[in-house]
């Protein structure tokens, strides 16, 4: 049974790998996306400190993948928020790409209390049994804990950014309205509207005017699940909002589908992905991250 009370969001026992994750965070690919495609990008760990860490969230121990330049401190920080498949190899690779650019990148496993997202072979079942049961409040708290961990482990959180893909793209918008210390966000094809529920009381369109940090939205014009009408609604809401909201921007790639950055899937579009990555990194740099 799904519990909505606050106590259910903060388990008192430690993370148990047998219950949640079959493989190390950041290794392998989710069962639902196998087989992966030949163009999958693999970023090496040369010059990096990379791998699984544990982040305390109250009494809970949350696993995360971390990548950073070896032996460096005072690093700008990027939170990397996964798609529905959790922190598998692609998300870890994105973290390593940021680390190669001089960032401390942290990808927290935000589904871990609800289940093992990587083990599901059917997307519909994964959504129903795991993803739909993750409360926004829990996500915000876990991201806050990730920032606190970064502060204590070589990160300069006065230069804090967040990026995320699909499910994670939605949470980029939500976190940008949540954390006043955030400098910038980059949302990759994150849903902008939705039905309110006890676990997801608001959606990006409803918090657009209250952003504390400008967000760059990277979206596909051929995305079957995110109509361009919702992108236009979001643009209007941003222009009526805070200075950070007004400073937010969208780039829409007309022929790109959903998940055009996911180089391990057939949806990958190299030209759009390469251009969007350049815009992503330039956005963070321009915003002081």
Secondary structure, DSSP 8 states (H G I E B T S, - for coil): ----SGGGGS-SS---TTTS-SS-TT-S--GGG-S--TT------TTEEEEEEEEEETTEEEEEEEEEETT--SEEEEEEE--TT-S-HHHHHHHHHHHHTT-EEEEE-TTTTT--GGG-S-HHHHHHHTGGG--HHHHHHHHHHHHHHHHHTTEEEEEEEEEEETHHHHHHHHHHHH-TT--EEEEES--------SS----HHHHGGG-SSEEEEEEETT-SSS-HHHHHHHHHHHHTS-HHHHT-EEEEETT--TTTT-TTSTT--HHHHHHHHHHHHHHHHHTT-
